C-alpha cells in the first residue's frame, strides 16, 4: 500500500511540474526562434519546405520532429501501462489504464501531432518541442516509478529528459535552418552568376 502511495505522489509531482514546464518554456521557444538565432531573410515556410525535402532525400525520416513527438507519445503510453502493471496509480481521471483506454490515448496523442503539423512553422515547432519534451519526460518518470526509484528521483529523471529533448530538438531545428539557408543562398548566387554570364554574351 505504501508503494502505491509513493508512486501516486511521484506521478502527481511530475504532472504538476510538467504543466509548469509547458507554460514556462513554450514562450521561450519563440524567443529561440526570434532572438537566439536569426536566419537570413528567407520565409519560414520556404525553410520548412526545403528542410522537409532535404530530410527526405537524406533518409533522416526517423529524426523528423513529428516522428520524435509520436515516438515520445507512444513511449509515454506504453510506460504508463508498465508502471500501472507494477502497482502505480494513474492520477489523471481522464486516462483509462485499460488496454483499450491506453490505445485510445496513444491514438489521441498521435492525432494531436498530426494536427500540429498543419500549424504555421513557428507554432508547430514550439508545440512539437513541448509535447515531445513532456511525453518523453513522462516516459522516463514512468520507468523510474516502475523500478521503484525513491522520490524525488523519478521526477528529476523526467525533467532531465524533458530538458534534453527540448534542447536537442531546438539544436536540430537551428542546424537544419542554417543548412537550408546556406543552400538557398548558394542557389541564388548561382542564378545571379548565370544571369551575369547571359548579359555578357548578349553584349
ABEGO torsion letter per residue (X at the ends): XAAAAAAAAAAAAAAAAAAAAAAAAAAAAAAAAAAABBBBBBBAAAAAAAAAAAAAAAGAAAABAAAAAAAAAAAAAAAAAAAAAAGBBBABAABBABAAAAAAAAAAAAAAAAAAAABBAAAAAAAAAAAAAAAAAAAAAAAAAAAGBBOAAAAAAAAAAAAAAAAAAAAAAAAAAAAAAAAAAAAAAAAAAAAAAAAAAAX
